[in-house]
């Protein structure tokens, strides 16, 4: 009966308007589709007498919706009205969050040589010979068929999306994954796939989404690579400025590892995925018509002024060199002072520690000027196979020898992290389920072995043990008692160890007075604390909490005011330039951040 009810139910419709200056482009379309696909009812979109499946990325993109356009969203079938409201809310959120890439204001310039002007992608100065992009296909052996290669590509993009969750580039990989899956559903062979890519690319030609055509070519190359057809690009082993019509988004990571000084692209836009990734990599780059430029000639790429200076005079070169040296000096200043203390202008010393995830990153942290480890994520040892006691002990010991101050977080699996050999129940809300300290109840044998390895590796060092996801005093007491029982069982002396908690569950804010009586220290995990304060999952594809919300700072202020034990911060907020002055004014004296942010964060502190 319910089947026929759904079959003949009245369609639900709603007019949706494009309010983003970027139009309804690939990233928000992919986010919309990823949610739409979770509903069983039929969902379509109609614009100018053209109706498409709203569960397909390429079909939605084919509508070429730009700012000011309105389309009709139609849902029909099971819970059609409820689905329509959810998608409407999602769409409004996507439009609100889709900020336009502002055109970078150009500085005035004065050069004697001839100049070609363009639009800035990423600011900077480069002086080097021009190198023209060339690529050729290399055939290699592959035993995969088309469908296997397709799914390999989808899996790669899923992995990239997961890896870059905390970066602005994450949605690029989600968008490409959804687009590839959508194209793959309509292709059975590589030939069909190539024809479809060509067809869909042509539909974007000349529209505001024109620059997204490179994503289609990128996906084609990704699939072909798994079939043994790889696009090979060679670069000089000396500094160069790359000239190209456009680049594939996936090529930027490779390019960043070369001696590239700058990039000038002819056919892209400031909000293309290629441009976003160039900015993310910090590569000086420009959009300009470079038809008249010749390879191997030395030029100045001034991406502060938005110009390429060819046939520069000696005075031009000196001027550009002076600016380049000034830029590099500012970066070098922070780098050369990275081993010095971070002292505010008022003479207050702030301790800057590192968040590390394995032995290699711990060594990098040492080189980058970290004063210790404020968060050792122990999950690196727990990968595809369960690590032995010996493997764990050796790894911990190698890290512990690097610093005098180290805080180890016990295994924090669950939520968005899983292990193949650790069975966890399927949960509707895993971020509110079994994770962090709750593993002491569900997997005591794994936790006991981890603690034993940490104790063995400590060798009378003054180490800190931190329990994640603590929500009550009882949980902390039980976890600490568990640790003491492990030490007693193996006759290990842990008198020199301290035990504390990550503050990431809001309930702790109301129990500070009682926690003060039992813990040795606190570390505020702002990533999860923000997630739980705003009830927005930190990996959600569309919903984002304001990282600088007054609510979060009020919570931190409350913690600092009530705490009688040392308080540090180990979340991303600790390296946020806009947050550092506020955190220090609230009384935070210890920050734990990613290694690459240490030098710059110390320099920021010196100006507070």
C-alpha distance (Angstrom), angle and dihedral (degrees) to the residues before:
residue distance angle dihedral
X1 . . .
X2 3.82 . .
X3 3.84 88.8 .
X4 3.83 92.2 58.9
X5 3.79 90.6 41.9
X6 3.78 90.0 57.0
X7 3.79 92.5 41.0
X8 3.80 94.0 56.6
X9 3.79 98.2 30.7
X10 3.78 118.0 128.1
X11 3.83 114.0 -97.2
X12 3.80 115.9 -113.8
X13 3.81 116.7 -135.1
X14 3.77 137.6 -171.1
X15 3.80 134.5 174.6
X16 3.80 113.2 -126.4
X17 3.80 122.8 -166.9
X18 3.80 127.3 -152.0
X19 3.80 106.8 -125.7
X20 3.81 99.6 163.6
X21 3.79 115.8 100.5
X22 3.82 87.0 -137.8
X23 3.81 92.9 59.9
X24 3.79 122.6 -135.0
X25 3.79 94.5 -46.2
X26 3.79 135.0 169.3
X27 3.82 101.8 -76.0
X28 3.83 98.5 50.6
X29 3.81 90.4 37.4
X30 3.80 90.3 55.0
X31 3.80 91.7 47.9
X32 3.80 89.9 49.2
X33 3.81 92.4 48.8
X34 3.81 94.0 46.4
X35 3.82 88.4 60.2
X36 3.83 96.2 38.3
X37 3.81 90.3 55.7
X38 3.82 90.1 61.5
X39 3.83 91.0 67.4
X40 3.79 121.7 81.0
X41 3.79 96.8 -148.7
X42 3.80 124.5 93.4
X43 3.83 113.8 -93.1
X44 3.80 124.2 -171.1
X45 3.80 137.5 169.0
X46 3.81 124.8 -147.5
X47 3.79 126.9 -162.2
X48 3.82 126.6 164.1
X49 3.81 94.4 -12.8
X50 3.80 91.8 -49.6
X51 3.80 117.3 116.9
X52 3.81 122.0 -167.5
X53 3.78 139.3 175.1
X54 3.83 106.9 -92.5
X55 3.81 90.2 -153.8
X56 3.82 91.3 68.5
X57 3.79 122.0 79.9
X58 3.80 97.1 -154.8
X59 3.81 92.5 44.6
X60 3.83 91.8 53.3
X61 3.79 91.1 45.3
X62 3.80 89.9 52.6
X63 3.83 88.8 69.1
X64 3.85 87.3 68.5
X65 3.79 92.1 -148.2
X66 3.79 114.2 -166.8
X67 3.79 133.9 -178.4
X68 3.78 111.1 -61.3
X69 3.80 94.6 25.1
X70 3.81 120.0 120.8
X71 3.78 126.1 -157.1
X72 3.78 134.1 -175.1
X73 3.79 118.3 -115.7
X74 3.81 113.4 -156.8
X75 3.80 127.6 -169.1
X76 3.77 123.8 -173.4
X77 3.79 130.9 177.8
X78 3.79 134.2 20.1
X79 3.82 112.8 27.7
X80 3.81 89.9 -14.9
X81 3.81 94.7 161.9
X82 3.80 93.4 48.7
X83 3.81 91.9 46.5
X84 3.81 91.6 49.7
X85 3.80 91.6 54.0
X86 3.79 92.1 48.3
X87 3.80 92.7 49.2
X88 3.79 91.1 45.8
X89 3.82 90.4 53.8
X90 3.80 90.4 46.0
X91 3.79 92.0 50.0
X92 3.81 92.6 50.0
X93 3.81 89.3 50.3
X94 3.80 91.6 50.3
X95 3.79 91.8 50.3
X96 3.80 91.7 48.3
X97 3.81 94.3 47.9
X98 3.81 96.5 43.5
X99 3.77 98.8 96.4
X100 3.78 118.7 -167.5
X101 3.78 116.5 -115.2
X102 3.77 101.1 -114.1
X103 3.78 116.4 -133.8
X104 3.79 107.6 -109.8
X105 3.79 111.3 -116.0
X106 3.79 110.3 -115.8
X107 3.77 123.7 -129.8
X108 3.80 117.8 -130.7
X109 3.78 113.9 -104.3
X110 3.77 139.8 -166.3
X111 3.79 119.1 -160.7
X112 3.80 130.1 158.6
X113 3.80 93.7 -143.6
X114 3.81 125.3 78.1
X115 3.79 116.0 -83.4
X116 3.79 136.3 -150.6
X117 3.78 110.9 -158.0
X118 3.78 125.4 -146.9
X119 3.78 145.4 152.1
X120 3.79 120.6 -73.4
X121 3.80 119.5 -116.2
X122 3.80 98.7 170.1
X123 3.81 125.0 2.8
X124 3.78 124.0 -120.6
X125 3.80 144.9 91.5
X126 3.81 126.7 -92.9
X127 3.81 130.7 -179.5
X128 3.80 114.4 -172.9
X129 3.83 145.4 107.3
X130 3.78 118.2 -73.1
X131 3.79 118.8 -107.7
X132 3.78 121.2 -165.4
X133 3.80 116.9 -136.7
X134 3.80 114.4 -113.9
X135 3.78 129.4 170.3
X136 3.77 137.6 177.6
X137 3.77 134.4 -170.6
X138 3.80 117.0 -109.2
X139 3.79 119.5 -159.0
X140 3.79 117.0 -138.0
X141 3.79 133.9 171.3
X142 3.80 117.0 -87.1
X143 3.80 130.8 171.1
X144 3.81 94.3 -167.1
X145 3.79 124.6 108.9
X146 3.81 122.4 -141.5
X147 3.82 96.6 -91.1
X148 3.81 91.7 48.7
X149 3.80 91.4 49.2
X150 3.79 90.3 48.0
X151 3.80 92.7 53.5
X152 3.80 90.8 44.8
X153 3.79 88.1 57.6
X154 3.81 92.3 47.6
X155 3.82 90.7 49.9
X156 3.82 90.9 49.9
X157 3.79 91.9 53.4
X158 3.80 91.7 46.4
X159 3.82 88.9 53.0
X160 3.82 91.2 48.7
X161 3.82 90.6 49.0
X162 3.81 90.7 51.5
X163 3.82 93.1 45.7
X164 3.82 93.2 50.6
X165 3.81 96.6 42.0
X166 3.79 92.3 125.1
X167 3.81 95.1 47.6
X168 3.78 131.6 80.3
X169 3.81 88.3 -120.2
X170 3.83 93.7 65.8
X171 3.81 94.6 89.6
X172 3.82 90.1 55.8
X173 3.79 90.4 64.6
X174 3.81 92.2 43.8
X175 3.80 88.9 51.5
X176 3.78 93.2 49.7
X177 3.80 91.8 46.1
X178 3.82 92.5 53.0
X179 3.80 91.1 44.7
X180 3.80 92.5 50.4
X181 3.80 91.8 47.9
X182 3.80 90.1 49.4
X183 3.81 93.5 49.5
X184 3.80 91.4 44.1
X185 3.80 92.3 58.1
X186 3.80 89.2 63.9
X187 3.81 97.4 44.6
X188 3.79 130.9 73.8
X189 3.81 98.4 171.9
X190 3.79 138.1 29.6
X191 3.81 90.0 -108.9
X192 3.81 91.3 55.3
X193 3.80 89.6 46.4
X194 3.82 92.5 51.3
X195 3.80 91.3 48.8
X196 3.80 91.6 49.4
X197 3.81 92.2 48.6
X198 3.81 89.7 51.5
X199 3.81 92.3 48.1
X200 3.81 95.2 48.1
X201 3.81 92.1 44.1
X202 3.80 91.2 53.2
X203 3.81 90.6 53.9
X204 3.82 89.4 59.7
X205 3.79 93.7 48.2
X206 3.81 110.8 120.4
X207 3.81 94.1 4.9
X208 3.80 126.4 111.0
X209 3.80 86.4 -98.9
X210 3.80 91.9 57.9
X211 3.82 93.0 114.9
X212 3.80 90.4 59.5
X213 3.81 89.4 71.4
X214 3.80 87.2 86.2
X215 3.81 88.0 64.6
X216 3.80 90.2 59.9
X217 3.80 90.9 51.2
X218 3.80 89.7 45.8
X219 3.80 91.3 55.2
X220 3.80 91.4 47.0
X221 3.81 90.6 53.0
X222 3.80 91.3 46.7
X223 3.81 91.7 55.9
X224 3.82 93.6 42.2
X225 3.81 90.1 51.8
X226 3.81 89.6 61.3
X227 3.80 88.7 49.6
X228 3.80 90.8 55.6
X229 3.81 99.0 -97.2
X230 3.80 106.9 116.3
X231 3.81 127.1 -179.7
X232 3.80 105.8 -130.1
X233 3.80 120.2 -158.2
X234 3.80 122.3 -179.7
X235 3.80 123.4 -157.7
X236 3.83 131.9 -165.8
X237 3.80 119.0 -96.8
X238 3.82 89.8 -134.1
X239 3.86 127.8 66.2
X240 3.82 113.4 -70.7
X241 3.80 143.3 167.2
X242 3.79 110.5 -128.9
X243 3.80 120.9 -135.0
X244 3.80 116.1 -162.0
X245 3.78 140.2 149.2
X246 3.79 87.5 -129.4
X247 3.80 139.8 -34.6
X248 3.78 131.3 -132.2
X249 3.82 113.6 -110.7
X250 3.81 91.0 -122.3
X251 3.84 90.6 57.9
X252 3.80 95.2 64.1
X253 3.78 94.6 76.6
X254 3.82 90.4 52.9
X255 3.81 91.7 45.2
X256 3.82 91.9 52.0
X257 3.82 89.1 61.0
X258 3.83 92.8 57.5
X259 3.82 129.9 75.9
X260 3.80 91.9 -93.0
X261 3.82 113.0 153.9
X262 3.78 96.5 -177.2
X263 3.80 146.7 -17.9
X264 3.80 131.8 -133.8
X265 3.81 115.4 -168.1
X266 3.77 125.4 -168.9
X267 3.82 103.7 -165.7
X268 3.78 113.8 37.1
X269 3.80 139.4 81.5
X270 3.79 134.3 -122.5
X271 3.81 90.9 -107.2
X272 3.82 97.8 45.6
X273 3.80 116.3 119.5
X274 3.79 89.0 -114.2
X275 3.82 90.7 55.7
X276 3.81 92.6 46.6
X277 3.81 90.8 52.2
X278 3.82 92.3 46.3
X279 3.80 89.2 54.8
X280 3.78 90.5 46.3
X281 3.81 90.2 53.1
X282 3.81 91.2 48.2
X283 3.83 93.4 -124.3
X284 3.82 113.6 158.0
X285 3.81 103.6 -118.6
X286 3.78 145.3 165.3
X287 3.80 140.9 -173.2
X288 3.81 110.0 -130.4
X289 3.81 143.4 137.0
X290 3.79 101.7 -101.5
X291 3.81 98.2 172.7
X292 3.81 93.3 124.2
X293 3.81 94.9 49.2
X294 3.80 119.9 101.8
X295 3.80 127.6 -145.6
X296 3.81 119.6 -106.4
X297 3.81 93.8 25.6
X298 3.79 116.3 125.3
X299 3.81 114.3 -119.0
X300 3.79 141.1 166.8
X301 3.78 115.9 -117.8
X302 3.80 104.5 -160.1
X303 3.78 105.0 -174.2
X304 3.80 90.6 172.4
X305 3.80 90.3 64.0
X306 3.81 96.2 28.6
X307 3.79 97.2 -120.6
X308 3.79 143.5 117.6
X309 3.81 111.0 -143.4
X310 3.80 112.0 -155.3
X311 3.82 123.6 -172.7
X312 3.82 88.1 19.7
X313 3.79 118.4 -168.7
X314 3.79 122.2 -123.2
X315 3.81 87.5 -103.3
X316 3.82 90.1 52.5
X317 3.79 91.0 51.5
X318 3.79 92.1 49.1
X319 3.80 91.6 49.1
X320 3.79 91.8 50.5
X321 3.78 91.4 44.3
X322 3.82 90.4 53.1
X323 3.82 90.9 52.6
X324 3.79 91.6 45.9
X325 3.80 90.9 50.8
X326 3.81 90.3 48.7
X327 3.83 91.1 52.4
X328 3.77 92.4 47.1
X329 3.80 92.1 44.8
X330 3.80 90.7 57.5
X331 3.80 90.3 52.6
X332 3.80 92.3 41.7
X333 3.80 92.6 50.2
X334 3.77 90.7 60.8
X335 3.81 90.5 43.6
X336 3.80 96.4 49.1
X337 3.79 91.1 49.1
X338 3.79 93.5 47.0
X339 3.81 93.0 105.8
X340 3.81 92.4 50.3
X341 3.79 122.6 92.3
X342 3.78 117.9 -92.1
X343 3.79 103.8 -121.1
X344 3.79 122.7 174.4
X345 3.81 122.0 -128.7
X346 3.82 87.0 -99.9
X347 3.80 92.0 56.8
X348 3.81 99.0 -103.5
X349 3.81 114.0 143.4
X350 3.81 116.0 -135.9
X351 3.77 119.4 -163.3
X352 3.82 113.9 -133.8
X353 3.80 115.0 -160.6
X354 3.80 131.9 173.4
X355 3.79 135.6 -113.2
X356 3.81 105.9 -138.2
X357 3.78 133.6 -179.3
X358 3.82 105.6 -169.5
X359 3.81 145.1 -1.4
X360 3.81 93.1 -78.9
X361 3.81 94.9 51.6
X362 3.81 89.9 46.9
X363 3.82 89.6 57.2
X364 3.81 90.3 47.4
X365 3.81 89.4 50.7
X366 3.79 89.5 54.8
X367 3.81 91.2 51.8
X368 3.82 92.1 46.2
X369 3.80 93.1 57.6
X370 3.80 104.3 -97.9
X371 3.80 114.0 164.0
X372 3.77 91.3 -150.0
X373 3.79 142.7 -38.6
X374 3.78 114.5 -71.7
X375 3.79 93.7 178.1
X376 3.77 125.6 22.1
X377 3.79 106.3 -173.0
X378 3.80 101.0 -149.2
X379 3.82 93.7 -167.9
X380 3.83 90.8 93.5
X381 3.80 89.7 82.1
X382 3.79 94.1 51.5
X383 3.80 103.6 70.9
X384 3.82 131.3 127.5
X385 3.80 92.9 -29.1
X386 3.78 130.0 37.0
X387 3.84 108.8 -103.1
X388 3.78 119.6 -123.6
X389 3.79 122.0 -119.9
X390 3.81 89.2 -108.0
X391 3.82 94.0 52.2
X392 3.80 91.8 49.3
X393 3.80 94.0 46.6
X394 3.80 93.1 49.7
X395 3.81 93.6 49.5
X396 3.80 93.9 47.5
X397 3.79 91.9 47.5
X398 3.80 91.5 51.8
X399 3.80 90.3 54.0
X400 3.81 95.9 41.3
X401 3.82 91.6 58.4
X402 3.82 91.1 61.3
X403 3.81 100.1 64.5
X404 3.79 141.1 26.6
X405 3.80 93.2 -142.5
X406 3.80 119.0 52.2
X407 3.80 133.5 158.9
X408 3.82 115.4 -163.0
X409 3.78 118.7 -160.0
X410 3.78 112.6 -149.7
X411 3.79 117.2 -122.8
X412 3.80 110.8 -54.4
X413 3.80 105.4 -167.8
X414 3.79 123.7 152.8
X415 3.80 134.2 59.4
X416 3.84 103.0 58.7
X417 3.83 93.7 -5.7
X418 3.80 126.2 77.9
X419 3.80 139.1 169.9
X420 3.81 125.0 -145.7
X421 3.82 94.1 -134.9
X422 3.81 96.6 42.6
X423 3.79 110.9 80.8
X424 3.78 112.7 -147.7
X425 3.80 123.4 176.0
X426 3.81 116.6 -104.2
X427 3.79 104.5 -103.6
X428 3.79 132.5 -167.4
X429 3.82 89.7 -141.4
X430 3.83 107.7 25.4
X431 3.81 92.5 174.2
X432 3.80 86.4 62.8
X433 3.79 94.5 42.7
X434 3.79 140.2 63.2
X435 3.78 108.9 -16.7
X436 3.79 139.9 115.1
X437 3.80 115.8 4.4
X438 3.81 90.4 4.4
X439 3.81 87.8 76.7
X440 3.81 87.7 75.7
X441 3.81 86.4 72.8
X442 3.80 99.5 40.2
X443 3.84 101.9 34.9
X444 3.83 107.3 21.5
X445 3.83 94.1 155.6
X446 3.82 92.8 59.6
X447 3.79 92.8 45.3
X448 3.81 92.4 47.0
X449 3.79 91.9 53.0
X450 3.80 92.0 47.7
X451 3.80 92.1 52.0
X452 3.80 91.2 47.0
X453 3.83 89.7 53.4
X454 3.81 91.8 49.0
X455 3.81 91.5 48.9
X456 3.81 92.3 48.3
X457 3.80 92.2 49.2
X458 3.81 94.8 45.8
X459 3.84 93.3 71.7
X460 3.81 94.8 -170.5
X461 3.82 93.4 -45.3
X462 3.80 117.8 146.3
X463 3.80 94.9 -107.8
X464 3.81 130.1 170.4
X465 3.81 121.5 -138.4
X466 3.81 114.8 -158.3
X467 3.79 126.2 -164.8
X468 3.85 116.3 -150.4
X469 3.80 128.1 -143.9
X470 3.82 95.2 20.3
X471 3.79 109.7 169.0
X472 3.82 102.4 168.0
X473 3.79 140.1 28.7
X474 3.80 89.1 -117.8
X475 3.82 90.6 59.4
X476 3.79 91.2 53.7
X477 3.80 93.6 46.7
X478 3.81 91.5 49.5
X479 3.83 92.6 48.4
X480 3.81 92.8 48.2
X481 3.81 91.2 46.9
X482 3.82 88.5 50.2
X483 3.82 89.4 53.2
X484 3.79 92.1 48.9
X485 3.80 90.8 50.3
X486 3.83 90.0 53.3
X487 3.81 90.3 51.1
X488 3.82 92.2 48.0
X489 3.80 92.6 48.1
X490 3.80 92.3 54.9
X491 3.83 94.6 34.7
X492 3.80 93.5 -118.9
X493 3.80 122.4 157.4
X494 3.82 111.0 -130.1
X495 3.79 98.5 163.7
X496 3.81 90.2 118.7
X497 3.81 94.0 54.9
X498 3.80 124.8 97.3
X499 3.80 125.1 -149.8
X500 3.79 124.7 -148.8
X501 3.78 143.9 149.3
X502 3.77 141.7 -114.6
X503 3.77 109.5 -121.6
X504 3.78 103.4 -139.0
X505 3.81 103.5 119.8
X506 3.84 112.4 79.0
X507 3.82 93.6 -137.8
X508 3.81 88.8 74.0
X509 3.81 89.9 66.7
X510 3.80 88.9 67.5
X511 3.82 94.9 46.3
X512 3.80 101.2 49.4
X513 3.81 95.8 117.7
X514 3.81 91.3 56.4
X515 3.81 93.8 41.7
X516 3.82 89.2 53.6
X517 3.79 88.2 66.1
X518 3.83 95.6 57.1
X519 3.82 112.5 24.9
X520 3.81 127.8 76.9
X521 3.81 96.5 -153.1
X522 3.81 146.2 -6.0
X523 3.80 131.4 -134.3
X524 3.79 118.4 -170.0
X525 3.80 112.5 -139.7
X526 3.80 98.3 -158.2
X527 3.82 95.2 -175.9
X528 3.80 94.8 63.4
X529 3.80 94.9 30.4
X530 3.81 88.4 58.2
X531 3.81 89.9 46.9
X532 3.78 92.9 54.6
X533 3.81 96.6 38.8
X534 3.80 91.7 56.7
X535 3.83 98.3 29.8
X536 3.82 89.4 -126.8
X537 3.80 116.1 133.5
X538 3.79 107.0 -123.7
X539 3.84 92.3 -132.9
X540 3.80 94.4 48.1
X541 3.82 109.3 135.9
X542 3.82 95.7 -136.7
X543 3.79 113.0 12.4
X544 3.80 115.4 80.6
X545 3.78 129.4 177.3
X546 3.79 119.3 -138.1
X547 3.82 105.7 -100.1
X548 3.81 90.3 -154.0
X549 3.79 97.3 44.0
X550 3.83 114.9 148.2
X551 3.81 86.4 -131.2
X552 3.80 90.9 66.4
X553 3.81 93.3 46.8
X554 3.80 90.0 48.4
X555 3.80 88.7 54.3
X556 3.82 91.3 49.5
X557 3.80 90.8 47.5
X558 3.80 89.9 52.5
X559 3.81 91.3 50.5
X560 3.81 94.1 49.0
X561 3.79 92.1 46.0
X562 3.82 94.6 50.7
X563 3.82 99.6 37.1
X564 3.81 119.0 99.8
X565 3.82 91.6 -179.3
X566 3.85 128.2 67.8
X567 3.83 115.5 -72.1
X568 3.81 126.3 -157.6
X569 3.81 134.5 170.1
X570 3.80 121.6 -130.0
X571 3.81 102.6 170.6
X572 3.81 129.6 100.1
X573 3.80 89.9 -93.1
X574 3.82 89.3 73.9
X575 3.84 91.3 70.9
X576 3.82 96.3 40.5
X577 3.82 108.8 116.8
X578 3.78 91.0 -147.9
X579 3.79 92.2 51.5
X580 3.82 102.7 43.9
X581 3.85 97.3 79.2
X582 3.82 90.7 46.6
X583 3.81 93.1 48.7
X584 3.80 92.7 49.6
X585 3.81 91.5 47.2
X586 3.80 88.5 53.8
X587 3.80 89.6 57.1
X588 3.81 102.2 -99.3
X589 3.82 108.5 151.7
X590 3.82 101.8 172.4
X591 3.81 126.4 56.7
X592 3.81 125.4 -176.9
X593 3.80 114.8 -162.7
X594 3.81 144.4 154.9
X595 3.79 114.4 -67.1
X596 3.81 94.9 -116.6
X597 3.82 89.8 58.7
X598 3.82 97.9 51.2
X599 3.82 100.5 90.2
X600 3.79 94.6 44.7
X601 3.81 93.2 43.5
X602 3.80 91.3 52.5
X603 3.81 89.1 51.0
X604 3.81 90.9 49.8
X605 3.80 90.1 51.6
X606 3.82 91.1 52.9
X607 3.81 89.2 61.1
X608 3.80 96.4 50.2
